[in-house]
Amino acid sequence: MKILIAFLYLLVSLNFDAKSCCMTRDFTLTEELYKDVYQIILTCRVISTEKDSFKDDIYKAEVIETFFGNPSSKIISLQTGGNNSSIGGARLAIGQTYLIYSDKFKNYYQCFTLCDQLSKRIDLNDKNNFEIILLRQFSSIIRKKRSGDFIFSGLNNIVLAKGSYKKGKPINIWTHYYANGVQKTVYDFTNNTTFSYTEDGLLQSK
């Protein structure tokens, strides 16, 4: 009994620590994208669902557009975590379209887990979806190894980031902004320094 209680306590502690760790992530979308850190970012339409050997839901989905990564086929399998798990178990709707930020685990693409705060259901008919626009911009630059100075904007043309690429790699000074247009972080690749600011524009750390 004591061993069981200790084991359960360890599981709770690990889940709490993982959740705390994930909740402390404070990156904007452009900070997530500009250095090409994701294995897979794509849009897909869920076409069916089935159970794996653990009775967890596995969703079959048809890939619509790939921004980062190279899915091995047009039909992929999405795993959202265990139905009885504190780190997942999201239910996806058949026929709906989703934007997926994922790492590949064995034959599955994991999404909607505790640390995944970016995957979501989307409307592909929304021509003003700035997230999709940003994904296409960053994808084009990185895939085609483009060079030059770039500005990335969001809703109401508010600048979200600006910086330079050389053959698809970020160089020199990169500045990222909060959604209200206030400077958030400045990454200096030449001197390997980072400046962080509060939403009031005050220097927070260097």
N, C-alpha and C positions, 0 to 999 in steps of 0.2 A: 504493500500500500504506500509506504514512504517513497519507494522508488517511482511509483506511478505519479504521485503528487509532485515529486521533484521534476519528473519529465514534463508534466503538464505546465509547470511553472516556467521551465526552460522554453517551451514552445511559445507561451504568452510573452515572455521577455523578448524572444527573437522577433516575433511579430511586431511588438511595440517598438523595438529598436529600428526595425526595417521601416515602419511607418514614419517614425520620427525622422529618420534619415531622408526619406523621400520628401517629406513635407518641408524640409529645410532647403530644397532645391529652389533657387530663385533666379532662374535664367529666363530671359525673354525668348520669344520664338526665333528671332534672328540669331541670338547667341547659341541656340540649339542647332541651327542649320549651317551657319557660315563656315564651320570647320569640318563639315561632312563626317559626323560621328555616328550616324545611324546605319545599321545594316540594311534596313528596309523601310521605305516610306512609299505608300501606294494607296490608291483608291480601289475598292472592290465592291461587288454586289453579292450578298449572301444568297446562296441558292439551295442549301439543304443543311440538315444537322444530323448528327449521329452520336452514339455513346462510345467512349473508349473503354479499355479494360477496367478502369476505375469508376465507371459510370458517370464520367464527366462529359460535358458537351464539347463536341468538336464540330466546327462549322466549315462547310465547303463554300468557297467563294470564288467568283470569277474576277480576275484582275482587269481593271478598266484602264488605269494609267499608273505607271511607275515613275517615281521621282528619284529615288535612290535605291541602289541594290539591283539585283538581277534574279527575280523569281525563276525557278527552274521550269515552271509550266504556267499555263493560263489559268488553271484551277489550283488553288492553294487551300491548305487547312489552317484554320484559326483556332487557337486554344486560349481561352480567357481565364483559365484557372479552375480549381475544383468548386463544385456547387456548394460544398460545405466548408470552404476555405475562407479565411479572412483576407486572403491576398488575391481574390478573383471571383470567378463564377458569374460574370456578367452574361446576361441573356441577349443575344443578337436576334434581330427580326429578319425572317426570311423575306427576300425581295427588296430589302433596304440597302442603301449604299453607305459605306463607311470609309473614313480616312484612317489608315492604320500606320502607327509608328511602332516598329517591332524589331526584335532580335529573333533569329531563327534558332529553335531548339529541336534538334533531331529533325523530324519531318513536319513540325508545326511552326507556325508563326505566332508567338505569344503577344497578346494585346489585352488592354483593359484590366491589367493587373494593378496591384497596389501602387506601384511606382509609375505606371503609365497614365499621365494626366493629359495626354495630347490626343490619343485616339478618340474618335467621335463619329456619330452619324451625321451625314452631310447631305445637302441638296445640290446636286451637280448643275441644276438649272440656275443657281444663284451666280450670276456673272460678276457680282461684286464681292465674292468671297475672297478677301485679301490674303487669307492663309494659303489658298490654292495658287493665287498669283505669285506669292513669295516663294512657294515651293518650286514653281516652274522657273522662276528667275534664278534661284540658287542652283537648281538642278542643271539648267542650261550652262551656267558659268563653270560649274565643277566638272560636268561630264565632257564638255567641249574644251576644257582647259583654257578658258579665256583669260585675257589679261586686260587691266585697265582700272579706272576708278568708277565705283558704282554707288548709287543711292537707292535704298529700299524704303518704300512708303506703305502705310496702312490706311485705315479708315480716314476719310476727310483729308487725304494726302499728307497726313502727319508723318514726318520722317522717323523711321524706326531704326535704321542703321545706315552707316556709310563707311566705305573703306576701299582698299585696293586688293586686287588679285594679280598674281603672276602665274600663268599657266594653271589656273584653277586652285592655287594655294594662297591663303590670306597673307598679306605682307604689310609692312609699315604700320600706320595707325588705323585702328578700327574703333569706331564709336557707336555704341548702342544706346537707345533711348527708351524711356518708359512710354506707355501708350498715350500719355498726355504731352509728349514731346520733350520732356525734361531729360537731360543727359543722365544715363545710368552707369555705364562703364566705358572706360577707354583702355583698349589693349594696344600696347606698344610692342610690336614684334621685334623691332630692331634692338631695343634695350631690355626686352623681356620683363616689362613691368605692366601692372594693371592698376587702374584707378577706379574706385567704386564710389558712387554718389547716392544720396538719399533722394526721395521723390521731391524734396524741397530744394535740391540742387547743391546740398552741402557735401563736402568731401567726407566719405565714410571710412575708407581704407586705401592703402597703397601697398 
